Amino acid sequence: MAATGVMDAFTLPAHLEAAEPPEARGLPRDGVRLLISLADTDSVHHAHFSDLPRWLSPGDLLVVNTSATLNAALEVTTRSGDAFELHLSTRVPGNFWVVEVRCPGPVASLPYRHAQAGTVFDLEGGGQITLLAPYPLAGRLDEARALLGRDYRISGRVIEGEQLGRRLGFRTANLRLQRRVSPVAGIFAVRVSGPGLDRQAGIASVGTRPTVGGSGWLLEVHLFDFDGDLYGARLDVDFIARLRDEVRFDSVEAMTAQMHDDARLARQLLAH
């Protein structure tokens, strides 16, 4: 449900805004507010974290988030002196960040929808941030290559897989993506470097493998004309060209037939 007028009318009182840690406000760590939402009674209750035990029952599952908190909003300026805010969203494979560019507003920063790839922002202290391309990068490998000065790359260590590729005639090296999202997705012609490999030609799939009931994101690489053991090796996978989207096939046989077509196309592209 969309309710644009509701949020526009809401103003958070300044004294309720948590702008600093609880200790700096004279509160114990468990003295901060806790919002309780009960689905069975469709009710909301206001409490404090010190009240948590009375809201739990034997057998309840308690999920604890221990991740560190980052300063997710950075004040930046362009070379011409214009002030902006960058909101950091997600760190993605390749050591890049998804960011949102925002401009100063009368009360809070506002979305800025005219950011251009290649824009350089200066950080306090002398650092710099360069906008590479709209997210996701899928379909924009040429743009990313021009801005990076090299092919877009994902690096990782080869893990043991389910051996499905071997049974289908496409032995793969599997690299687990450490994030919930990937800036690229689909089927790609790639070149791979690592122990005994120097930009070896191959084909790669980045996705969740819907045809075989996959769930987490995985990078699977099939190297052409290579039959060595890569388990445990660290590989650099350079993305050269995107061939197609990842799709769910009606059968493994249909998927295998498409894999052969993809491999032929990738060989042709990488031969030049």
Backbone as CSV, one residue per row, in Angstrom:
resi,resn,N_x,N_y,N_z,CA_x,CA_y,CA_z,C_x,C_y,C_z
1,MET,0.846,-1.196,0.000,0.000,0.000,0.000,0.880,1.244,0.000
2,ALA,0.537,2.216,-0.849,1.267,3.479,-0.885,0.434,4.560,-0.227
3,ALA,1.072,5.332,0.661,0.365,6.409,1.360,1.304,7.599,1.456
4,THR,1.424,8.315,0.340,2.432,9.370,0.280,2.144,10.484,1.267
5,GLY,0.880,10.808,1.500,0.567,11.918,2.377,0.869,11.656,3.837
6,VAL,0.923,10.359,4.235,1.157,10.040,5.635,2.556,10.452,6.049
7,MET,3.566,10.058,5.270,4.942,10.385,5.621,5.220,11.871,5.479
8,ASP,4.595,12.516,4.502,4.818,13.946,4.324,4.354,14.730,5.548
9,ALA,3.316,14.238,6.242,2.757,14.971,7.363,3.467,14.670,8.677
10,PHE,4.332,13.672,8.684,4.974,13.262,9.932,6.255,14.050,10.166
11,THR,6.416,14.578,11.360,7.636,15.266,11.759,8.129,14.663,13.060
12,LEU,9.365,14.175,13.072,9.939,13.574,14.262,10.404,14.670,15.215
13,PRO,9.878,14.724,16.425,10.338,15.732,17.385,11.833,15.589,17.642
14,ALA,12.519,16.706,17.760,13.967,16.681,17.914,14.395,15.913,19.158
15,HIS,13.608,15.984,20.258,14.017,15.326,21.500,13.871,13.807,21.435
16,LEU,13.178,13.302,20.398,13.027,11.856,20.231,14.031,11.284,19.230
17,GLU,14.821,12.115,18.612,15.779,11.650,17.609,17.042,11.146,18.304
18,ALA,17.430,9.911,18.023,18.620,9.306,18.633,19.842,9.684,17.815
19,ALA,20.431,10.820,18.131,21.571,11.330,17.366,22.912,10.920,17.947
20,GLU,22.911,10.255,19.098,24.156,9.844,19.736,23.903,8.598,20.569
21,PRO,24.955,7.871,20.976,24.772,6.650,21.762,24.027,6.910,23.064
22,PRO,23.356,5.886,23.615,22.572,6.094,24.838,23.425,6.568,26.010
23,GLU,24.667,6.083,26.105,25.516,6.491,27.217,25.767,7.992,27.207
24,ALA,25.861,8.571,26.008,26.085,10.010,25.903,24.849,10.807,26.314
25,ARG,23.704,10.130,26.377,22.458,10.791,26.788,22.090,10.450,28.227
26,GLY,23.035,9.822,28.953,22.784,9.491,30.352,21.942,8.255,30.548
27,LEU,21.835,7.384,29.524,21.025,6.172,29.614,21.924,4.940,29.622
28,PRO,21.509,3.875,30.301,22.229,2.606,30.163,22.003,2.035,28.769
29,ARG,22.847,1.101,28.357,22.729,0.526,27.011,21.352,-0.090,26.775
30,ASP,20.773,-0.735,27.808,19.459,-1.353,27.622,18.315,-0.420,28.011
31,GLY,18.616,0.882,28.133,17.574,1.841,28.474,16.908,2.481,27.278
32,VAL,17.327,2.086,26.049,16.744,2.677,24.851,15.362,2.088,24.597
33,ARG,14.602,2.776,23.763,13.218,2.382,23.521,13.134,1.099,22.695
34,LEU,12.082,0.353,22.921,11.829,-0.900,22.212,10.381,-0.896,21.746
35,LEU,10.172,-1.084,20.450,8.822,-1.132,19.881,8.421,-2.594,19.715
36,ILE,7.318,-2.974,20.317,6.815,-4.343,20.264,5.588,-4.385,19.359
37,SER,5.614,-5.264,18.356,4.468,-5.456,17.467,4.004,-6.903,17.593
38,LEU,2.776,-7.102,18.010,2.217,-8.443,18.201,1.261,-8.752,17.054
39,ALA,1.631,-9.761,16.260,0.822,-10.097,15.089,-0.508,-10.728,15.481
40,ASP,-0.521,-11.522,16.578,-1.751,-12.238,16.910,-2.857,-11.311,17.395
41,THR,-2.474,-10.185,18.018,-3.484,-9.234,18.490,-3.509,-7.950,17.673
42,ASP,-2.636,-7.858,16.660,-2.551,-6.669,15.813,-2.403,-5.414,16.670
43,SER,-1.440,-5.476,17.608,-1.265,-4.355,18.533,0.205,-3.954,18.599
44,VAL,0.447,-2.711,19.012,1.791,-2.158,19.150,1.961,-1.662,20.575
45,HIS,3.123,-1.950,21.162,3.395,-1.554,22.540,4.756,-0.876,22.611
46,HIS,4.885,0.119,23.452,6.133,0.843,23.658,6.773,0.364,24.956
47,ALA,8.062,0.039,24.883,8.773,-0.463,26.055,10.232,-0.031,25.958
48,HIS,11.071,-0.628,26.816,12.513,-0.417,26.768,13.199,-1.780,26.643
49,PHE,14.433,-1.776,26.170,15.114,-3.050,25.960,15.274,-3.830,27.264
50,SER,15.335,-3.135,28.384,15.413,-3.843,29.655,14.140,-4.634,29.949
51,ASP,13.040,-4.321,29.228,11.779,-5.049,29.396,11.701,-6.296,28.523
52,LEU,12.716,-6.556,27.708,12.637,-7.633,26.724,12.272,-8.991,27.330
53,PRO,12.846,-9.387,28.466,12.519,-10.732,28.980,11.030,-10.977,29.186
54,ARG,10.277,-9.960,29.553,8.851,-10.202,29.836,8.023,-10.356,28.564
55,TRP,8.629,-10.051,27.423,7.922,-10.228,26.160,8.267,-11.563,25.499
56,LEU,9.167,-12.326,26.088,9.581,-13.598,25.514,8.978,-14.762,26.271
57,SER,8.728,-15.851,25.545,8.192,-17.068,26.145,9.137,-18.226,25.844
58,PRO,9.099,-19.277,26.657,9.948,-20.445,26.377,9.713,-20.973,24.961
59,GLY,10.826,-21.218,24.246,10.734,-21.723,22.880,10.785,-20.656,21.812
60,ASP,10.692,-19.372,22.210,10.783,-18.289,21.224,12.192,-18.247,20.623
61,LEU,12.273,-17.864,19.363,13.553,-17.697,18.680,13.960,-16.228,18.754
62,LEU,15.136,-15.961,19.299,15.656,-14.602,19.425,16.825,-14.446,18.461
63,VAL,16.701,-13.538,17.500,17.749,-13.278,16.522,18.482,-12.011,16.943
64,VAL,19.795,-12.105,17.109,20.611,-10.991,17.577,21.507,-10.509,16.448
65,ASN,21.475,-9.223,16.166,22.320,-8.614,15.139,23.540,-7.997,15.824
66,THR,24.707,-8.564,15.552,25.938,-8.069,16.177,26.811,-7.293,15.202
67,SER,26.268,-6.939,14.036,27.071,-6.221,13.044,27.383,-4.812,13.535
68,ALA,28.551,-4.336,13.126,28.968,-2.997,13.535,28.156,-1.938,12.800
69,THR,28.029,-0.783,13.404,27.319,0.331,12.794,28.322,1.268,12.125
70,LEU,28.103,1.550,10.844,28.974,2.450,10.109,28.366,3.837,10.043
71,ASN,29.221,4.828,9.849,28.733,6.170,9.541,28.241,6.131,8.100
72,ALA,26.931,5.933,7.944,26.391,5.637,6.622,26.077,6.874,5.799
73,ALA,26.265,8.059,6.340,26.024,9.298,5.594,27.305,10.124,5.603
74,LEU,27.827,10.402,4.418,29.086,11.131,4.286,28.832,12.486,3.630
75,GLU,29.382,13.531,4.202,29.308,14.851,3.587,30.421,14.968,2.552
76,VAL,30.035,15.315,1.326,30.996,15.386,0.219,30.766,16.668,-0.570
77,THR,31.758,17.035,-1.359,31.640,18.190,-2.249,32.177,17.822,-3.624
78,THR,31.626,18.447,-4.651,32.148,18.253,-6.002,33.339,19.177,-6.227
79,ARG,34.004,18.994,-7.360,35.151,19.835,-7.681,34.751,21.294,-7.823
80,SER,33.469,21.538,-8.138,32.992,22.913,-8.274,32.515,23.497,-6.942
81,GLY,32.580,22.698,-5.861,32.218,23.198,-4.551,30.793,22.936,-4.121
82,ASP,30.004,22.220,-4.921,28.622,21.910,-4.540,28.607,20.834,-3.459
83,ALA,27.766,21.040,-2.438,27.703,20.120,-1.304,26.637,19.050,-1.527
84,PHE,26.965,17.796,-1.172,26.040,16.672,-1.265,26.243,15.756,-0.068
85,GLU,25.322,14.802,0.069,25.482,13.707,1.014,25.492,12.405,0.235
86,LEU,26.354,11.473,0.632,26.331,10.127,0.080,25.878,9.171,1.170
87,HIS,24.790,8.442,0.912,24.315,7.429,1.846,24.822,6.070,1.372
88,LEU,25.626,5.415,2.199,26.169,4.104,1.857,25.101,3.048,2.091
89,SER,24.878,2.217,1.078,23.843,1.197,1.186,24.437,-0.186,1.415
90,THR,25.125,-0.726,0.415,25.577,-2.111,0.473,26.959,-2.244,-0.135
91,ARG,27.835,-2.978,0.547,29.117,-3.322,-0.039,28.926,-4.563,-0.895
92,VAL,29.375,-4.504,-2.150,29.122,-5.582,-3.096,30.446,-6.178,-3.554
93,PRO,30.416,-7.409,-4.140,31.658,-8.038,-4.592,32.450,-7.124,-5.514
94,GLY,33.768,-7.187,-5.392,34.635,-6.304,-6.148,35.105,-5.135,-5.322
95,ASN,34.712,-5.104,-4.026,35.093,-4.036,-3.106,34.512,-2.687,-3.519
96,PHE,33.272,-2.703,-3.993,32.548,-1.489,-4.345,31.383,-1.302,-3.377
97,TRP,30.821,-0.096,-3.413,29.667,0.227,-2.574,28.525,0.741,-3.448
98,VAL,27.326,0.336,-3.097,26.126,0.955,-3.651,25.835,2.193,-2.799
99,VAL,25.672,3.341,-3.445,25.446,4.578,-2.707,24.230,5.313,-3.266
100,GLU,23.652,6.157,-2.440,22.593,7.068,-2.870,23.108,8.493,-2.728
101,VAL,22.993,9.262,-3.792,23.420,10.661,-3.764,22.231,11.510,-3.325
102,ARG,22.452,12.365,-2.331,21.400,13.233,-1.809,21.940,14.657,-1.715
103,CYS,21.021,15.612,-1.807,21.403,17.018,-1.729,20.792,17.644,-0.468
104,PRO,21.406,18.701,0.060,20.883,19.327,1.284,19.465,19.839,1.079
105,GLY,18.634,19.668,2.126,17.265,20.165,2.094,16.995,21.064,3.272
106,PRO,15.808,21.660,3.361,15.494,22.591,4.451,15.479,21.925,5.821
107,VAL,15.117,20.630,5.884,15.080,19.905,7.154,16.043,18.723,7.124
108,ALA,15.956,17.921,6.092,16.837,16.759,5.907,17.253,16.711,4.448
109,SER,18.253,15.888,4.151,18.716,15.774,2.765,17.628,15.158,1.887
110,LEU,17.677,15.475,0.597,16.671,15.026,-0.363,17.330,14.204,-1.466
111,PRO,16.604,13.256,-2.060,17.184,12.469,-3.152,17.625,13.360,-4.306
112,TYR,18.783,13.048,-4.868,19.304,13.769,-6.028,19.327,12.790,-7.195
113,ARG,18.517,13.041,-8.207,18.287,12.069,-9.265,19.054,12.393,-10.557
114,HIS,20.026,13.287,-10.470,20.746,13.673,-11.680,22.235,13.352,-11.589
115,ALA,22.606,12.434,-10.699,24.014,12.062,-10.564,24.498,11.390,-11.839
116,GLN,25.731,11.660,-12.214,26.308,11.149,-13.448,27.513,10.257,-13.144
117,ALA,27.629,9.158,-13.885,28.804,8.303,-13.760,30.056,9.112,-14.081
118,GLY,31.097,8.898,-13.302,32.335,9.633,-13.489,32.489,10.828,-12.564
119,THR,31.415,11.228,-11.889,31.494,12.348,-10.945,32.418,11.990,-9.785
120,VAL,33.302,12.913,-9.426,34.235,12.713,-8.323,33.821,13.599,-7.158
121,PHE,33.672,12.994,-5.985,33.343,13.735,-4.775,34.562,13.753,-3.856
122,ASP,34.803,14.895,-3.222,35.891,15.028,-2.263,35.351,14.812,-0.852
123,LEU,36.102,14.029,-0.066,35.756,13.767,1.323,36.597,14.627,2.249
124,GLU,36.050,14.897,3.416,36.832,15.590,4.429,38.028,14.720,4.808
125,GLY,39.207,15.321,4.815,40.413,14.564,5.126,41.212,14.175,3.912
126,GLY,40.701,14.501,2.707,41.476,14.280,1.503,41.081,13.077,0.671
127,GLY,40.128,12.263,1.127,39.700,11.110,0.346,38.799,11.504,-0.811
128,GLN,38.574,10.567,-1.715,37.726,10.810,-2.878,36.828,9.605,-3.127
129,ILE,35.671,9.871,-3.696,34.739,8.838,-4.133,34.343,9.137,-5.572
130,THR,34.400,8.112,-6.420,34.022,8.266,-7.829,32.784,7.427,-8.121
131,LEU,31.763,8.043,-8.710,30.580,7.300,-9.139,30.934,6.528,-10.403
132,LEU,30.705,5.205,-10.387,31.105,4.375,-11.517,29.985,4.185,-12.529
133,ALA,28.827,3.759,-12.070,27.727,3.457,-12.995,26.455,3.282,-12.190
134,PRO,25.291,3.467,-12.830,24.037,3.171,-12.130,24.018,1.720,-11.686
135,TYR,23.408,1.466,-10.538,23.330,0.103,-10.014,22.012,-0.534,-10.438
136,PRO,21.987,-1.824,-10.832,23.113,-2.720,-10.942,23.912,-2.493,-12.211
137,LEU,25.114,-3.128,-12.284,25.996,-2.956,-13.435,25.599,-3.812,-14.627
138,ALA,24.690,-4.754,-14.426,24.323,-5.677,-15.498,23.982,-4.917,-16.774
139,GLY,24.663,-5.293,-17.865,24.434,-4.630,-19.133,25.276,-3.391,-19.328
140,ARG,26.107,-3.017,-18.336,26.910,-1.795,-18.431,28.396,-2.108,-18.242
141,LEU,28.846,-3.256,-18.689,30.248,-3.636,-18.489,31.192,-2.691,-19.219
142,ASP,30.820,-2.216,-20.400,31.681,-1.283,-21.133,31.854,0.014,-20.351
143,GLU,30.764,0.490,-19.765,30.825,1.720,-18.982,31.696,1.530,-17.746
144,ALA,31.513,0.397,-17.065,32.338,0.121,-15.890,33.797,-0.019,-16.273
145,ARG,34.087,-0.652,-17.417,35.469,-0.839,-17.873,36.136,0.501,-18.155
146,ALA,35.403,1.408,-18.784,35.979,2.714,-19.116,36.299,3.508,-17.849
147,LEU,35.441,3.388,-16.835,35.657,4.154,-15.617,36.714,3.532,-14.715
148,LEU,36.756,2.186,-14.684,37.731,1.508,-13.840,39.123,1.472,-14.464
149,GLY,39.165,1.543,-15.782,40.445,1.381,-16.465,40.833,-0.081,-16.611
150,ARG,39.932,-0.985,-16.341,40.140,-2.428,-16.471,38.780,-3.105,-16.493
151,ASP,38.776,-4.420,-16.714,37.529,-5.172,-16.687,36.978,-5.237,-15.258
152,TYR,35.656,-5.276,-15.150,35.057,-5.461,-13.827,35.451,-6.840,-13.320
153,ARG,35.787,-6.929,-12.039,36.375,-8.163,-11.500,35.721,-8.546,-10.178
154,ILE,35.499,-9.852,-10.013,35.134,-10.433,-8.724,36.201,-11.452,-8.361
155,SER,36.720,-11.362,-7.155,37.753,-12.278,-6.681,37.202,-13.112,-5.537
156,GLY,37.698,-14.323,-5.422,37.261,-15.170,-4.323,37.971,-16.504,-4.345
157,ARG,37.692,-17.300,-3.321,38.326,-18.605,-3.188,37.355,-19.693,-3.631
158,VAL,37.859,-20.685,-4.340,37.034,-21.759,-4.882,36.584,-22.674,-3.752
159,ILE,35.294,-22.920,-3.682,34.723,-23.799,-2.666,34.210,-25.072,-3.322
160,GLU,33.957,-26.075,-2.510,33.416,-27.327,-3.033,31.934,-27.156,-3.319
161,GLY,31.514,-27.576,-4.504,30.116,-27.442,-4.899,29.383,-28.762,-4.856
162,GLU,28.263,-28.821,-5.575,27.428,-30.019,-5.579,27.764,-30.969,-6.719
163,GLN,28.793,-30.625,-7.516,29.268,-31.473,-8.619,28.248,-31.611,-9.756
164,LEU,27.220,-30.745,-9.776,26.227,-30.846,-10.844,26.847,-30.511,-12.192
165,GLY,27.691,-29.462,-12.253,28.312,-29.088,-13.512,29.140,-30.201,-14.105
166,ARG,29.856,-30.933,-13.254,30.669,-32.053,-13.741,29.789,-33.105,-14.411
167,ARG,28.637,-33.398,-13.783,27.742,-34.409,-14.339,27.120,-33.963,-15.657
168,LEU,27.012,-32.631,-15.841,26.431,-32.112,-17.081,27.467,-31.854,-18.162
169,GLY,28.739,-32.119,-17.842,29.797,-31.876,-18.822,30.353,-30.469,-18.764
170,PHE,30.005,-29.706,-17.715,30.511,-28.342,-17.533,31.089,-28.227,-16.120
171,ARG,32.303,-28.726,-15.952,32.944,-28.642,-14.644,33.155,-27.175,-14.286
172,THR,32.759,-26.787,-13.080,32.825,-25.376,-12.696,33.639,-25.184,-11.420
173,ALA,34.233,-24.002,-11.326,34.828,-23.528,-10.084,33.818,-22.596,-9.440
174,ASN,33.444,-22.879,-8.199,32.385,-22.136,-7.516,32.981,-21.158,-6.518
175,LEU,32.541,-19.912,-6.603,32.961,-18.871,-5.672,31.714,-18.340,-4.973
176,ARG,31.677,-18.472,-3.650,30.522,-17.996,-2.897,30.595,-16.487,-2.750
177,LEU,29.538,-15.789,-3.159,29.477,-14.346,-2.983,29.094,-14.056,-1.541
178,GLN,29.840,-13.177,-0.892,29.685,-12.955,0.537,28.559,-11.986,0.874
179,ARG,27.931,-11.403,-0.154,26.873,-10.425,0.096,25.548,-10.936,-0.433
180,ARG,24.461,-10.336,0.056,23.132,-10.757,-0.355,22.809,-10.338,-1.781
181,VAL,23.516,-9.356,-2.301,23.259,-8.874,-3.648,24.549,-8.846,-4.432
182,SER,24.437,-8.872,-5.755,25.602,-8.778,-6.621,25.362,-7.660,-7.625
183,PRO,26.404,-6.875,-7.947,26.228,-5.808,-8.928,26.078,-6.328,-10.348
184,VAL,26.404,-7.580,-10.588,26.206,-8.189,-11.900,25.420,-9.473,-11.713
185,ALA,24.643,-9.825,-12.708,23.871,-11.065,-12.652,23.612,-11.534,-14.067
186,GLY,23.651,-12.851,-14.271,23.402,-13.404,-15.588,24.518,-14.334,-16.016
187,ILE,24.636,-14.494,-17.344,25.645,-15.371,-17.942,26.655,-14.499,-18.688
188,PHE,27.961,-14.764,-18.486,29.005,-13.878,-18.984,30.144,-14.654,-19.634
189,ALA,30.777,-14.018,-20.626,32.088,-14.460,-21.097,33.122,-13.820,-20.186
190,VAL,34.063,-14.627,-19.675,34.998,-14.133,-18.673,36.417,-14.588,-19.003
191,ARG,37.363,-13.942,-18.331,38.761,-14.396,-18.319,39.183,-14.509,-16.852
192,VAL,39.892,-15.597,-16.550,40.185,-15.940,-15.167,41.684,-16.056,-14.955
193,SER,42.158,-15.466,-13.858,43.567,-15.552,-13.473,43.665,-16.149,-12.073
194,GLY,44.734,-16.890,-11.843,44.954,-17.528,-10.548,46.124,-18.476,-10.672
195,PRO,46.296,-19.391,-9.735,47.407,-20.345,-9.805,47.375,-21.152,-11.102
196,GLY,48.378,-20.974,-11.941,48.438,-21.683,-13.216,47.520,-21.140,-14.287
197,LEU,46.873,-20.013,-14.030,45.928,-19.428,-14.984,46.311,-17.983,-15.263
198,ASP,46.352,-17.600,-16.527,46.644,-16.227,-16.918,45.595,-15.780,-17.926
199,ARG,44.521,-15.176,-17.402,43.405,-14.716,-18.233,42.865,-15.852,-19.110
200,GLN,42.640,-16.983,-18.461,42.086,-18.156,-19.133,40.641,-17.863,-19.547
201,ALA,40.285,-18.192,-20.766,38.937,-17.949,-21.262,37.937,-18.895,-20.606
202,GLY,36.731,-18.402,-20.402,35.699,-19.237,-19.810,34.337,-18.585,-19.878
203,ILE,33.386,-19.225,-19.246,32.019,-18.713,-19.168,31.584,-18.780,-17.713
204,ALA,30.815,-17.801,-17.272,30.440,-17.730,-15.862,28.959,-17.445,-15.715
205,SER,28.409,-17.966,-14.635,27.028,-17.689,-14.242,27.050,-17.032,-12.873
206,VAL,26.339,-15.915,-12.744,26.185,-15.252,-11.452,24.694,-15.209,-11.154
207,GLY,24.292,-15.892,-10.093,22.872,-15.905,-9.774,22.549,-16.920,-8.704
208,THR,21.295,-17.344,-8.684,20.805,-18.231,-7.625,20.431,-19.615,-8.140
209,ARG,20.675,-19.915,-9.420,20.443,-21.236,-10.017,18.994,-21.705,-9.825
210,PRO,18.018,-20.962,-10.355,16.610,-21.301,-10.092,16.179,-22.639,-10.685
211,THR,16.815,-23.084,-11.767,16.393,-24.343,-12.399,16.645,-25.536,-11.494
212,VAL,17.707,-25.471,-10.665,18.064,-26.611,-9.816,17.760,-26.338,-8.341
213,GLY,16.910,-25.340,-8.072,16.486,-25.074,-6.707,17.511,-24.384,-5.846
214,GLY,18.385,-23.581,-6.463,19.376,-22.854,-5.688,18.749,-21.730,-4.889
215,SER,19.520,-21.210,-3.928,18.993,-20.125,-3.093,19.991,-18.976,-3.011
216,GLY,21.143,-19.194,-2.374,22.113,-18.123,-2.228,22.817,-17.784,-3.520
217,TRP,23.359,-16.567,-3.584,24.085,-16.121,-4.768,25.389,-16.892,-4.902
218,LEU,25.702,-17.285,-6.142,26.902,-18.071,-6.411,27.490,-17.645,-7.755
219,LEU,28.812,-17.578,-7.807,29.532,-17.361,-9.063,30.115,-18.701,-9.482
220,GLU,29.651,-19.214,-10.619,30.139,-20.483,-11.161,30.899,-20.194,-12.446
221,VAL,32.131,-20.697,-12.537,32.986,-20.428,-13.688,33.394,-21.743,-14.337
222,HIS,33.123,-21.881,-15.630,33.595,-23.018,-16.423,34.727,-22.525,-17.312
223,LEU,35.922,-23.100,-17.134,37.095,-22.700,-17.907,37.219,-23.564,-19.152
224,PHE,37.430,-22.920,-20.270,37.601,-23.653,-21.521,38.993,-24.297,-21.551
225,ASP,39.043,-25.560,-22.009,40.321,-26.255,-22.244,41.185,-26.303,-20.987
226,PHE,40.548,-26.577,-19.845,41.282,-26.663,-18.580,40.671,-27.773,-17.742
227,ASP,41.534,-28.601,-17.138,41.031,-29.719,-16.344,41.811,-29.877,-15.043
228,GLY,42.369,-28.769,-14.529,43.151,-28.831,-13.301,42.271,-28.763,-12.058
229,ASP,42.906,-28.912,-10.897,42.219,-28.866,-9.613,42.368,-27.470,-9.025
230,LEU,41.256,-26.780,-8.796,41.288,-25.404,-8.298,40.699,-25.255,-6.901
231,TYR,40.349,-26.344,-6.232,39.737,-26.227,-4.908,40.674,-25.493,-3.952
232,GLY,40.151,-24.476,-3.306,40.934,-23.694,-2.359,41.733,-22.573,-2.987
233,ALA,41.815,-22.522,-4.322,42.600,-21.483,-4.993,41.835,-20.167,-5.014
234,ARG,42.565,-19.074,-4.980,41.959,-17.748,-5.099,42.002,-17.322,-6.562
235,LEU,40.857,-16.979,-7.112,40.743,-16.628,-8.530,40.283,-15.187,-8.692
236,ASP,40.767,-14.556,-9.762,40.266,-13.257,-10.208,39.466,-13.494,-11.480
237,VAL,38.179,-13.171,-11.433,37.292,-13.389,-12.575,36.972,-12.034,-13.194
238,ASP,37.466,-11.814,-14.414,37.222,-10.564,-15.139,36.049,-10.763,-16.099
239,PHE,35.072,-9.874,-16.009,33.854,-9.985,-16.810,34.044,-9.226,-18.121
240,ILE,33.981,-9.947,-19.237,34.267,-9.371,-20.552,32.989,-8.971,-21.283
241,ALA,32.002,-9.858,-21.315,30.758,-9.563,-22.044,29.602,-10.304,-21.382
242,ARG,28.452,-9.661,-21.368,27.247,-10.287,-20.814,26.470,-10.949,-21.942
243,LEU,26.134,-12.232,-21.756,25.475,-12.998,-22.806,23.952,-12.980,-22.684
244,ARG,23.443,-13.140,-21.466,21.987,-13.193,-21.277,21.656,-13.155,-19.803
245,ASP,20.345,-13.094,-19.492,19.863,-13.176,-18.119,19.899,-14.625,-17.626
246,GLU,19.947,-14.786,-16.314,19.709,-16.101,-15.728,18.206,-16.357,-15.754
247,VAL,17.797,-17.534,-16.219,16.369,-17.854,-16.321,16.123,-19.248,-15.735
248,ARG,14.868,-19.500,-15.411,14.463,-20.827,-14.942,14.010,-21.656,-16.150
249,PHE,14.669,-22.784,-16.387,14.315,-23.656,-17.494,13.317,-24.719,-17.033
250,ASP,12.592,-25.283,-18.001,11.604,-26.308,-17.681,12.256,-27.624,-17.276
251,SER,13.505,-27.828,-17.698,14.196,-29.071,-17.372,15.697,-28.840,-17.368
252,VAL,16.413,-29.747,-16.709,17.880,-29.673,-16.709,18.410,-29.882,-18.121
253,GLU,17.722,-30.707,-18.904,18.162,-30.949,-20.284,18.089,-29.671,-21.115
254,ALA,17.023,-28.895,-20.944,16.904,-27.632,-21.679,17.973,-26.650,-21.227
255,MET,18.264,-26.636,-19.945,19.315,-25.760,-19.439,20.678,-26.155,-20.013
256,THR,20.960,-27.461,-20.088,22.241,-27.932,-20.607,22.407,-27.564,-22.074
257,ALA,21.338,-27.691,-22.854,21.407,-27.315,-24.266,21.736,-25.837,-24.416
258,GLN,21.138,-24.985,-23.574,21.432,-23.554,-23.631,22.861,-23.281,-23.189
259,MET,23.370,-24.034,-22.220,24.747,-23.867,-21.770,25.738,-24.119,-22.904
260,HIS,25.465,-25.109,-23.743,26.330,-25.365,-24.895,26.292,-24.187,-25.869
261,ASP,25.096,-23.622,-26.098,24.999,-22.444,-26.974,25.755,-21.265,-26.374
262,ASP,25.618,-21.079,-25.067,26.326,-19.983,-24.400,27.838,-20.153,-24.527
263,ALA,28.320,-21.382,-24.357,29.760,-21.639,-24.427,30.296,-21.340,-25.822
264,ARG,29.542,-21.729,-26.847,29.990,-21.431,-28.217,30.088,-19.931,-28.450
265,LEU,29.085,-19.178,-27.965,29.105,-17.729,-28.140,30.259,-17.107,-27.366
266,ALA,30.482,-17.566,-26.153,31.579,-17.020,-25.353,32.922,-17.278,-26.014
267,ARG,33.120,-18.463,-26.559,34.380,-18.761,-27.262,34.585,-17.797,-28.434
268,GLN,33.524,-17.527,-29.161,33.628,-16.613,-30.305,34.005,-15.212,-29.840
269,LEU,33.354,-14.735,-28.791,33.632,-13.386,-28.299,35.056,-13.246,-27.771
270,LEU,35.544,-14.284,-27.099,36.862,-14.215,-26.484,37.980,-14.535,-27.448
271,ALA,37.632,-14.986,-28.643,38.668,-15.303,-29.647,39.237,-14.049,-30.298
272,HIS,38.545,-12.918,-30.146,38.981,-11.691,-30.812,39.909,-10.901,-29.910
